[in-house]
Amino acid sequence: MKQMAKFRLINVYTDSPFSVWNGNSNVDVLRSLHLYDKFAIWSHKLVPAIESAGCKNVIYFPFAYDDEIFCVGSEITEYQRTKFKTDVLFAGTWDVDREKFFDRATAKNARS
């Protein structure tokens, strides 16, 4: 595909590609690392490991949100702004431990 279409293949991975034990990755992800032109990962510690696994160009790409880049201004209604307002956003994959953690963190009587 890459040779025929002449495009670059980029992966922005929101978990560890080595976490096959919990379903956040799989062997196909690991086997395909050498095919990516760029692989963006959220952890400094994972950069050398992914490079060692065969990926040519790994970059550190932390989770972040910039409201100037992603500003949609008046396109959002006041109802949406109120309903979907949040101080924290989680981007990642589900697993049992994370669900338990978020349940505790969002409990009505959670300590600050």
N, C-alpha and C positions, 0 to 999 in steps of 0.2 A: 504494500500500500504506500509506504513512504517513498519508494523509488518511482512508482507510477504517478503519484499525485504531487510529489515534490513538496510535501508539507512537513512541518516540524511537529514532533510528538512531545507534549508537555503534560506532566502529571502533578497536580497539587494535592498532596496526600494529607488527610486530616488525622491520621493515626500512625502507628508504627507499621511499616510494611512487613516487619518481622513477627507481628502478633498473630500468628496463624492459630495459636492455641485457643483464642477466644472469638474467632470468627471475624476479626477486624481486618484480616488479610487472608491470603491463600497462596498456595504454591505458584499459581499462575502469575500473581503479582511479582513474586520473587524471581521467577524465571524470565520475566519480561523487563526487568530493570535495565538490562544492557541496551534495550531498544529505544529508550527515551532520550530525546535530545536535551531535555531539562527536567529535573525532578525537584519540586519545591517541597520542603519539609519544615515542620514547625519547631523542631528541636535541633540545637547546635550539636548535641551529642550523637544524633542519628546521621549527620552528614558524612563523617568518615566511614561509618558502617555501611551506608548505602553505596558509597563510592567503592568500598572493598567488595561489595556484592556485584559490581560490574557496571554501575551507572556512571556515565561519562561526566555529566555536569549537574551536580547537586547544589542547590542553593538553600540557604536558611530563609524561610518565609514565615514569620510569626503571624499568629492570628491577630487581626486588628480591624478596626472600622474607622474610616475617615469620613465624617459627615459632609465635608466639602467635595470629596470625590463622589460619594454615593448620595448626594443631595437630590431629592426629588421634589422639594419645595411644595408648591400648592397642589401637586398631584395627590397628596395624601389628605384625606378628609379629617376633620377634627375627631370624628368617631374612631377612625383607624388609628390616629395618633394616640388617643387615649387607650383604646382597647389593646393595642400591640406595644405599648410603651414598656421598656424594660431597661434595667441597669446592667444586666449581664446576658450574654448570648453564648450558648454552647454549640460549637460546630464539631461534630464527630459522629461516631457510630455508637449504637446502643450496646450495652452489656449489662448483666445483672448487677454487678457491683456499682456501676455508674448510676443505674436507676435507683438503687438503695441510697446512694450518696445524695442524689438530687431530691429524693423524697425527704430525707432528713433536713437538707439545706432549705427546702421550701416549706417545711412544716409550719403550721400556724404559730407555734410557740418556739420556733428556732431562735437560738441565742445569736446575737450579733457578734 
